[in-house]
Amino acid sequence: MKKRTVILTILLILLIDQVFKFYIKTSFYLGEDHRILGNWFRLHFVENEGMAWGWKLGESGSWGKLALTIFRMAAVAFGVYYIGHIIKKKEHPGFIICVAMIFAGAVGNLIDSMFYGLIFEASDPMMQNVARLFPEGGGYAGFLHGKVVDMLYFPIIQSTYPNWFPVWGGEPFEFFSPVFNIADASISIGLIIILLFQNRFFKKQEEPSKHPTVETNVSAGDDAQVL
């Protein structure tokens, strides 16, 4: 597979991801929710200070956020090397594209963490204000401390656990509850495809069969008979 194809794939994912995030950040107030397809697909603006599912290290703005961003930077740097490596090795094109999707997703969220705190005004859910780009007073956080913008929400099933259900009986039940973005989706889809098609992507080349040589005392001559 050509490097140009991989680079274009990465740039396309990054473009879609960042355009969508800019639109949400500058058009929605924090917590704003819009139904797109019935009740099961919504645009719901939240900001994530940590990793997937909102998990984070330490408190907001602490060393945990900085450590997470630095880790993302190291992962992206390794991704550049690894993509070049598998292209040179001429790995399966499907595997290369999946790795490119994972890489693009990581870069997309890294951009948020590195720069969004510098270029955006804070989104205030109490005032229901829409954040401005490049505000006069500066952004809401320093370099490497930006929050990741999430907006895709698919609450396919919303119900309540039956009273007899252990631990959670009577409490609300929701499937699918995470709010995520295009970058997250790119990472997840890339990983899922690799898992589903790993036998095809990592198919081992069969070694040529070796036929044993049998030595005999019969000399090959004009009088030898071939049976």
Secondary structure, 3 states (H helix, E strand, C coil): CCHHHHHHHHHHHHHHHHHHHHHHHHHCCCCCEEEEECCCEEEEEEEECCCHHHCCCCCCCCHHHHHHHHHHHHHHHHHHHHHHHHHHCCCCHHHHHHHHHHHHHHHHHHHHHHHHHHHECCCCCCCCCCCCECCCCCCCCCCCCCCEEEEEECCCEEEECCCCCCCCCCCEEEECCCEECHHHHHHHHHHHHHHHCHHHHCCCCCCCCCCCCCCCCCCCCCCCCCC
